[in-house]
Amino acid sequence: MPRQVEHGPAWRTGALLFVVLFATAALAQDAADEAGPLAESAAADDARDDLPGSDGGGAAVVSQPRLNVFTLLLKGRWMMLPIGAMSILVVTFGIERAIALRRFRVMPTELVEELGQLADAAGGFDPRKAYRCCQKYPSAAATVVRSMLLKIGRPHSEVEHAVQEVSEREAERLFANVRWLNLAAAVTPLMGLLGTVWGMIQAFFDTTQMAPGQNKANFLAEGIYVALVTTMGGLAVAIPAAILAHYFEGRILTLFHQIDEMLFGIMPQIERFEGRLRVSHSQLGDNAAKDDVVGEKRKKKKSPATSAGTPK
């Protein structure tokens, strides 16, 4: 049975993000308090300009600008490049694992049916036919069954150990590309957080370079909301990656549970040969198939001679 993948403490990223956002809000509030009189004066002037009786005449109403997600992503600049690369990685491996983890690729229905028929055969279980059946339908389940058939005749503990090793190896192979999704889910928020911290540093630095009479609060607020774009991008990539990773991990565990159930049905047939038979790869594989073909040809050659020698 494959070991379940352990995830790192995701709460650390959330806690770090909370601390950064809290510090951002506090610093922005301090900047707003410092620029309070100037901001109130500017707001009053804007309100007077918008009155119907003002010089502007009040004939036209200026529409408020709306946020555009694409424009915001572009404002993230170079820090959005690694996040974009991670998004491509998530889409690529998400599609690849969705195709590779379909049931008929890991545990073909034909393989299960033929092995079931061999296990219930009246003449007893034939390991050579079972081995050739596994060669006919290459998959993770077939690889595990072949490892069990190669240990036929050995002690039960040795057979179980071989099956467990091969099962873990096949599970690791299927888990390999899922780890990229786990990596994206863990690293992408940190990339976004790094971009946010750098954007905040830049925004505060630019604020300190402003002239004494300028409105620092609005300038700082604009710099902070642009800096938060990278965090939004990181979370937008990390959340689907985490969902896909957990889904595929559960899918792999479910498939290997089904493989274990199939092995439990075959194991009693294998135990019948314990201490009575020792086989090798050549005896179960292609050489055995050739021997069967030669045997059938010999039977066909003997049958005409036998029928000719019988008295009428």
C-alpha positions in Angstrom: 0.0 0.0 0.0 1.6 3.3 -1.0 2.4 5.9 1.7 0.2 9.0 1.7 2.0 12.2 0.9 2.5 14.5 3.9 2.0 18.2 3.3 3.9 21.0 5.0 2.2 23.4 7.4 0.3 25.7 5.1 -0.7 27.9 8.0 2.8 29.5 8.1 2.2 31.1 4.7 -1.2 32.4 5.8 0.2 33.8 9.0 3.1 35.5 7.2 0.6 37.0 4.8 -1.6 38.2 7.6 1.3 39.9 9.4 2.4 41.7 6.2 -1.2 42.9 5.4 -1.7 44.1 9.0 1.6 46.0 8.9 0.6 47.5 5.5 -2.8 48.7 6.9 -1.1 50.2 10.0 1.5 52.1 7.9 -1.1 53.3 5.5 -3.2 54.6 8.3 -0.3 56.5 9.8 0.4 58.1 6.4 -3.2 59.0 6.0 -3.2 60.7 9.5 -0.1 62.7 8.6 -1.7 63.9 5.3 -5.1 64.4 6.8 -5.5 68.1 6.5 -4.3 68.2 3.0 -6.5 65.3 2.0 -9.6 66.9 3.6 -8.9 70.2 1.8 -8.5 68.4 -1.6 -11.7 66.5 -1.0 -13.6 69.7 -0.2 -12.3 71.4 -3.3 -13.4 68.4 -5.4 -16.8 68.4 -3.8 -17.2 72.1 -4.6 -16.2 71.5 -8.2 -18.9 68.8 -8.5 -21.7 71.0 -7.3 -24.3 72.0 -9.9 -23.7 75.7 -9.4 -19.9 75.4 -9.6 -17.8 76.7 -12.5 -18.0 73.3 -14.1 -21.8 73.7 -14.6 -22.6 70.2 -13.4 -23.6 69.2 -16.8 -21.6 66.0 -17.0 -21.1 63.4 -14.3 -17.6 61.8 -14.4 -17.8 58.0 -14.1 -15.7 56.3 -11.5 -12.8 54.2 -12.9 -13.2 50.4 -12.5 -10.6 47.9 -11.8 -9.5 45.7 -14.7 -7.9 42.4 -13.7 -5.7 42.2 -16.8 -4.5 45.8 -16.2 -3.7 45.0 -12.6 -1.7 41.9 -13.6 0.3 44.0 -16.0 1.0 46.4 -13.1 2.7 43.6 -11.2 5.5 43.8 -13.7 8.5 41.4 -13.5 7.3 39.7 -10.3 4.3 38.3 -12.3 6.7 36.4 -14.6 7.5 33.5 -12.2 3.9 33.4 -11.1 2.8 33.1 -14.8 5.4 30.3 -15.3 3.9 28.5 -12.3 0.4 28.9 -13.7 1.6 27.2 -17.0 3.2 24.4 -14.9 0.0 23.8 -13.0 -2.1 23.7 -16.2 0.4 21.3 -17.9 0.8 18.8 -15.1 -2.9 19.0 -14.2 -3.9 17.9 -17.7 -1.1 15.3 -17.8 -2.1 13.7 -14.5 -5.8 13.8 -15.5 -5.0 11.7 -18.5 -2.4 9.4 -16.9 -4.6 8.6 -13.9 -7.6 7.3 -15.7 -8.6 3.9 -14.5 -8.0 2.0 -17.8 -4.4 3.3 -17.8 -3.6 2.2 -14.3 -5.8 -0.8 -13.9 -7.3 -2.0 -17.2 -10.7 -3.6 -17.0 -9.7 -6.4 -19.5 -6.7 -7.3 -17.2 -9.0 -7.6 -14.1 -11.6 -9.7 -16.1 -9.0 -12.1 -17.5 -7.2 -12.6 -14.2 -10.6 -13.3 -12.6 -11.4 -15.9 -15.2 -8.0 -17.6 -14.7 -8.5 -17.6 -10.9 -11.9 -19.3 -11.3 -10.8 -21.7 -14.1 -11.8 -25.3 -13.6 -8.3 -26.6 -14.4 -6.7 -24.4 -11.8 -4.8 -21.2 -11.9 -2.2 -21.1 -14.7 0.7 -18.7 -13.8 2.0 -18.6 -17.4 -1.3 -17.4 -18.8 -1.6 -14.8 -16.0 1.9 -13.5 -16.8 1.2 -13.3 -20.5 -2.0 -11.5 -19.6 0.0 -8.9 -17.7 2.3 -8.4 -20.7 -0.7 -7.9 -22.9 -2.0 -5.0 -20.8 1.0 -3.1 -19.5 0.0 -0.9 -16.5 0.8 -0.3 -12.9 -1.5 -3.1 -11.8 0.1 -5.5 -14.3 3.5 -4.7 -13.0 2.5 -5.5 -9.4 0.9 -8.8 -10.5 4.0 -9.8 -12.5 6.1 -9.2 -9.4 3.9 -11.6 -7.5 3.9 -14.2 -10.2 7.7 -14.2 -10.3 7.8 -15.1 -6.6 5.4 -18.0 -7.1 6.4 -21.0 -5.0 8.3 -18.8 -2.5 7.2 -18.3 1.2 4.1 -16.1 1.7 6.1 -13.4 3.5 8.6 -13.1 0.6 5.7 -12.8 -1.9 4.1 -10.0 0.2 7.4 -8.2 0.6 8.0 -8.2 -3.2 4.4 -7.0 -3.9 4.7 -4.2 -1.4 8.0 -3.0 -2.8 6.7 -2.9 -6.4 3.5 -1.3 -5.3 5.4 1.5 -3.5 7.6 2.0 -6.6 4.7 2.2 -8.9 2.9 4.6 -6.5 6.0 6.8 -6.4 6.1 6.9 -10.2 2.4 8.1 -10.3 3.0 10.6 -7.5 6.1 12.1 -9.3 4.3 14.8 -11.3 1.8 15.5 -8.5 4.7 16.8 -6.5 5.0 19.7 -9.0 1.4 20.7 -8.1 2.3 20.6 -4.4 5.4 22.7 -5.2 3.3 25.3 -7.0 0.7 25.4 -4.2 3.4 26.0 -1.6 5.8 28.3 -3.5 3.5 30.6 -5.6 1.9 32.4 -2.6 5.4 33.1 -1.3 6.4 34.5 -4.7 3.3 36.8 -4.6 4.2 37.8 -1.0 7.7 38.7 -2.1 6.3 40.9 -4.9 4.0 42.6 -2.5 6.7 43.3 0.0 8.9 44.7 -2.7 6.1 46.8 -4.1 5.4 48.2 -0.6 9.0 49.1 -0.1 9.0 50.9 -3.4 5.8 52.7 -2.6 7.0 53.9 0.8 10.3 55.0 -0.7 8.6 57.0 -3.4 6.3 58.6 -0.8 9.4 59.8 1.1 10.7 61.5 -2.0 7.5 63.6 -2.5 7.4 67.3 -2.0 5.9 68.6 1.3 2.7 69.9 -0.2 1.7 66.8 -2.2 -1.0 64.3 -1.1 1.0 61.4 0.2 -2.0 59.3 1.3 -3.4 58.8 -2.1 0.0 58.1 -3.6 0.8 55.6 -1.0 -2.6 53.9 -1.3 -2.1 53.5 -5.0 1.3 52.0 -4.5 0.0 49.5 -1.9 -2.9 48.3 -4.0 -0.6 47.8 -7.0 1.8 45.9 -4.8 -1.0 43.5 -3.6 -1.6 42.4 -7.2 1.2 39.8 -7.0 -0.3 38.3 -3.8 -3.6 38.0 -5.6 -1.9 36.3 -8.6 0.0 33.9 -6.3 -3.2 32.8 -4.5 -5.1 32.5 -7.9 -2.5 30.0 -9.0 -1.9 28.2 -5.6 -5.5 27.5 -4.8 -6.3 25.4 -8.0 -2.9 23.7 -7.7 -3.6 22.6 -4.1 -7.1 21.3 -5.1 -5.7 19.4 -8.1 -2.9 17.9 -5.9 -5.2 16.6 -3.3 -7.6 15.2 -5.9 -4.9 13.3 -7.7 -3.4 12.0 -4.5 -6.8 10.6 -3.5 -7.2 9.2 -7.0 -3.9 7.3 -6.7 -4.7 5.9 -3.3 -8.2 4.8 -4.5 -6.7 3.0 -7.5 -4.1 1.2 -5.3 -6.9 0.1 -2.9 -8.5 -1.5 -5.9 -5.3 -3.2 -7.0 -4.9 -4.6 -3.4 -8.4 -6.0 -3.6 -7.5 -7.7 -6.9 -4.3 -9.2 -5.4 -6.3 -10.5 -2.4 -8.4 -12.5 -4.9 -5.3 -14.0 -6.7 -3.2 -14.6 -3.6 -4.9 -17.9 -2.5 -4.2 -19.3 -6.0 -0.5 -18.4 -5.6 -0.3 -20.0 -2.1 -1.2 -23.3 -3.6 2.2 -23.4 -5.4 4.2 -22.6 -2.2 7.2 -25.0 -1.9 6.1 -26.9 -5.1 7.2 -24.7 -7.9 9.9 -22.2 -8.7 9.8 -20.1 -11.8 11.8 -17.5 -13.6 11.0 -14.7 -16.0 11.9 -16.8 -19.0 9.6 -19.7 -17.9 6.6 -17.3 -17.5 7.3 -15.0 -20.4 7.9 -15.3 -24.1 9.7 -18.7 -23.9 6.7 -20.2 -22.2 4.5 -18.9 -24.9 6.7 -20.4 -27.6 6.7 -23.8 -25.8 2.9 -23.7 -25.8 2.9 -23.0 -29.5 5.3 -25.8 -30.2 3.3 -28.2 -28.1 0.1 -27.4 -30.0 1.8 -28.0 -33.3 3.1 -31.4 -32.2 -0.4 -32.4 -31.1 -1.7 -31.4 -34.5 1.0 -33.4 -36.3 0.2 -36.5 -34.2 -3.5 -36.4 -34.7 -3.6 -37.4 -38.5 -1.2 -40.3 -37.9 -3.3 -41.6 -35.1 -6.5 -41.4 -37.1 -4.8 -43.2 -40.0 -3.6 -46.1 -37.8 -7.0 -46.8 -36.3 -8.8 -49.9 -37.8 -12.0 -49.2 -39.7 
